Amino acid sequence: MSLTDKLEITEVLHRYARAVDRKDFDAVADCYFSDAIDNHGGYVGTVEGLIADMKVRHRTIDSSMHFVTNVLVDLVGDVANVESYCLCYLRQDPGPDGRQARATIKCRYVDRFERRDGKWRIADRIVVFDESVTEPVEDVLDPAWVRSRRSSEDPVFTRQP
């Protein structure tokens, strides 16, 4: 296994996390091959269907952070079996009572990556869940601080060089 292959695969995993957190669904799709299958808990199917499912599920999430770690890559030619850990923090929009809840999800991505036309992408994914906990939260962030945005208006995209 070359270090370059591992870095390219890890970069796809990190780009996936940022794309989900910023609701950049075109970038999510770019992490997969178009014929990939994703088993994502409540959804199993194509990437196109996964994106449609994400758009619905993330409609009420006002803050999302995915941390991808412990990436292990077993490479055989142009196929890589990859296991990575993921910790997700998903905060829901305030409910009718003005209160918010945060889901903390511990899971692993068990992926088959393939290299096609020189590019590594996810060809098959199973999300293996460990735990999902929901708890009430109170956001006490100072309003003067720069807030993250779940869109192309986030500073990662708008900051000028």
C-alpha positions as CSV (number, residue, x, y, z in Angstrom):
1,M,0.0,0.0,0.0
2,S,1.3,3.4,-0.9
3,L,1.1,6.3,1.5
4,T,-0.4,8.3,-1.4
5,D,-3.3,5.9,-1.7
6,K,-4.0,6.0,2.0
7,L,-3.9,9.8,2.0
8,E,-6.2,10.1,-1.0
9,I,-8.7,7.7,0.6
10,T,-8.5,9.6,3.9
11,E,-9.1,12.9,2.0
12,V,-12.3,11.5,0.5
13,L,-13.5,10.6,4.0
14,H,-12.8,14.0,5.3
15,R,-14.4,15.7,2.3
16,Y,-17.5,13.6,2.9
17,A,-17.7,14.8,6.5
18,R,-17.4,18.4,5.5
19,A,-19.9,18.0,2.7
20,V,-22.5,16.5,5.0
21,D,-21.9,19.2,7.6
22,R,-22.2,22.0,5.1
23,K,-25.1,20.4,3.3
24,D,-23.1,20.4,0.1
25,F,-24.9,17.4,-1.5
26,D,-23.0,17.6,-4.8
27,A,-19.7,17.2,-2.8
28,V,-21.3,14.3,-0.9
29,A,-22.1,12.6,-4.2
30,D,-18.5,13.2,-5.5
31,C,-17.2,11.0,-2.7
32,Y,-19.0,8.0,-4.2
33,F,-19.1,6.3,-7.5
34,S,-22.5,6.7,-9.2
35,D,-23.2,3.0,-8.9
36,A,-22.3,2.8,-5.2
37,I,-24.6,1.3,-2.6
38,D,-24.9,2.8,0.9
39,N,-26.4,1.1,4.0
40,H,-26.9,4.1,6.2
41,G,-29.2,2.8,8.9
42,G,-32.7,3.8,7.9
43,Y,-31.7,4.1,4.2
44,V,-30.2,1.4,2.0
45,G,-29.7,2.1,-1.7
46,T,-28.0,4.2,-4.3
47,V,-26.1,7.4,-3.8
48,E,-28.9,9.4,-5.6
49,G,-31.4,8.0,-3.0
50,L,-29.0,8.7,-0.2
51,I,-28.7,12.3,-1.1
52,A,-32.5,12.6,-1.3
53,D,-32.8,11.0,2.2
54,M,-30.1,13.3,3.6
55,K,-31.9,16.4,2.3
56,V,-35.0,15.3,4.3
57,R,-33.2,14.2,7.4
58,H,-30.9,17.3,7.6
59,R,-33.7,19.8,6.9
60,T,-34.2,20.2,10.7
61,I,-30.6,20.0,11.8
62,D,-29.1,23.4,12.4
63,S,-25.6,22.3,13.4
64,S,-23.7,19.2,12.3
65,M,-20.2,17.9,13.0
66,H,-18.8,14.6,11.8
67,F,-15.4,13.6,13.1
68,V,-13.7,10.8,11.1
69,T,-10.8,9.1,12.8
70,N,-8.9,5.8,13.1
71,V,-8.8,5.2,9.4
72,L,-7.5,1.7,8.6
73,V,-6.9,0.9,4.9
74,D,-6.3,-2.6,3.5
75,L,-5.3,-2.2,-0.1
76,V,-5.3,-4.9,-2.8
77,G,-4.6,-3.3,-6.2
78,D,-7.4,-0.9,-7.1
79,V,-9.6,-2.0,-4.2
80,A,-9.3,-0.9,-0.6
81,N,-11.3,-2.2,2.4
82,V,-11.5,0.7,4.8
83,E,-12.7,1.0,8.3
84,S,-13.0,4.4,10.0
85,Y,-14.6,5.7,13.2
86,C,-17.1,8.5,13.1
87,L,-18.5,10.6,15.9
88,C,-21.4,12.9,15.0
89,Y,-23.0,15.8,16.8
90,L,-26.3,16.8,15.3
91,R,-28.3,19.6,16.9
92,Q,-31.9,20.0,15.9
93,D,-33.7,23.3,15.1
94,P,-35.5,24.6,18.1
95,G,-38.9,23.0,18.6
96,P,-42.2,24.8,19.3
97,D,-41.1,25.3,22.9
98,G,-37.8,26.9,21.8
99,R,-35.7,24.1,23.1
100,Q,-33.1,22.2,21.2
101,A,-31.8,18.6,21.3
102,R,-28.4,17.2,20.2
103,A,-28.0,13.7,19.0
104,T,-24.5,12.2,19.6
105,I,-23.9,9.2,17.4
106,K,-21.0,6.8,17.5
107,C,-20.5,4.7,14.4
108,R,-18.0,3.3,12.0
109,Y,-17.9,3.4,8.2
110,V,-17.0,0.0,6.7
111,D,-16.3,0.9,3.2
112,R,-15.0,-0.6,0.0
113,F,-13.2,2.0,-2.0
114,E,-12.2,1.5,-5.6
115,R,-9.8,3.4,-7.8
116,R,-11.3,4.0,-11.2
117,D,-9.7,6.3,-13.8
118,G,-7.1,7.1,-11.2
119,K,-9.6,8.4,-8.5
120,W,-10.4,6.7,-5.2
121,R,-14.1,6.8,-4.3
122,I,-16.6,4.9,-2.1
123,A,-18.0,1.9,-4.0
124,D,-19.9,0.4,-1.1
125,R,-20.6,1.6,2.5
126,I,-22.1,0.1,5.6
127,V,-22.5,2.4,8.5
128,V,-22.2,0.3,11.7
129,F,-23.8,2.0,14.6
130,D,-22.6,1.8,18.2
131,E,-24.8,4.3,20.0
132,S,-27.2,7.2,19.5
133,V,-28.0,9.5,22.4
134,T,-30.2,12.5,22.4
135,E,-30.1,15.1,25.1
136,P,-31.5,18.7,25.5
137,V,-29.0,21.5,24.9
138,E,-28.8,25.2,25.4
139,D,-26.7,27.1,22.9
140,V,-24.9,29.8,24.9
141,L,-22.6,30.9,22.1
142,D,-21.9,34.6,22.1
143,P,-23.9,36.1,19.2
144,A,-20.8,38.3,18.3
145,W,-18.8,35.2,17.4
146,V,-18.6,33.8,13.9
147,R,-21.1,31.0,13.6
148,S,-20.8,28.0,11.3
149,R,-23.4,27.8,8.5
150,R,-24.7,24.7,6.9
151,S,-24.4,26.2,3.4
152,S,-22.0,27.8,0.9
153,E,-22.2,30.9,3.2
154,D,-19.9,29.2,5.7
155,P,-16.6,31.0,6.2
156,V,-14.7,28.0,4.7
157,F,-16.2,28.9,1.4
158,T,-16.5,32.7,1.7
159,R,-13.1,33.6,3.2
160,Q,-11.0,35.6,0.8
161,P,-7.3,34.6,0.4
